Every structure is written in structure tokens, then in C-alpha cells.
Amino acid sequence: MKQEKITKFISTQDADRKWYLVDAKDQVLGRLATKIARIIRGKNKAIFTPNADTGDFVVVINADKVRMTGKRELLKDYSHYSGYPGGLKVRSFGDLIAKKPEFIIENAVKGMLPKTRLGKKLIKKLKIYAGESHPHQAQKPESI
């Protein structure tokens, strides 16, 4: 008799969710973002399914203390175009780290997730805070 090989797919409801706490203090932005994206996507689990949300939640603290290597902190620019003539807005890394430090990490992680409906669902599992405190103590996040 021939034995059939069956691929098991895990549904979104079957994946157990964990909460992780990441301290961004003195971490390099890109390396931190790849670790976070892998956890949110669920690639660190044996039950990873590309078309399903099997990942975990991530809480990032000290987002204002993240760093970049070399001259990147001086040279990196974030641009946004409104679609209108003269509507290009360019902000430097230094400006954004002072005003919206959460945006820097969110933007880096978002670029590493799928650009689909699944990606929009996954980015909601990322919680970023500029300071030490966060309102997710009840979920008992596991420190990384």
C-alpha cells in the first residue's frame, strides 16, 4: 500500500498567541526590525503557515533610544509624497526620533511584512512605546 503524505495547515484560531517584550535601547534599527518581523509573522514557530496569521504580539519599549550604524543617523531621510505638486515632505532621522520615535520602528517592521491584507492585520500586533512603561502588563509579556 502506498502511504499518502498530507500537509497540515494551521488555522488562525489554532495558533496560540504569546506576548513578547523587546527593549530597543541601544539596538540597531534594522537588526531589531528583522527579529520583530519574524516573531509577528510567526516564522519562529514550527507551525508557520505563509497564508495564515500564526504569529505573536510584540511590545517594544524605549523606541526613542534606537540607533543606526555609521553615518546613517545623519544621512537617513524619510519622505512622504501627498500627490500634489510641491507635496514632497522629507524629514531626517534626527527630527523623527525627537518627535515620533514609534514611527521609525513601525516603518522598518512594516517594510518587512507582506504588502497584502495579511500584512495590514499583522502590523496591528506590534505595540511601540517611546518610554519604559507600557499598558500591557496584564498579558505578562516574555522578555527577549
Secondary structure, 3 states (H helix, E strand, C coil): CCCCCCCCCCCCCCCCCCEEEEECCCCEHHHHHHHHHHHHHCCCCCCCCCCCCCCCEEEEECHHHCECCCCHHHHCEEEEECCCCCCEEEEEHHHHHHHCHHHHHHHHHHCCCCCCHHHHHHHCCEEECCCCCCCCHHHCCEEC
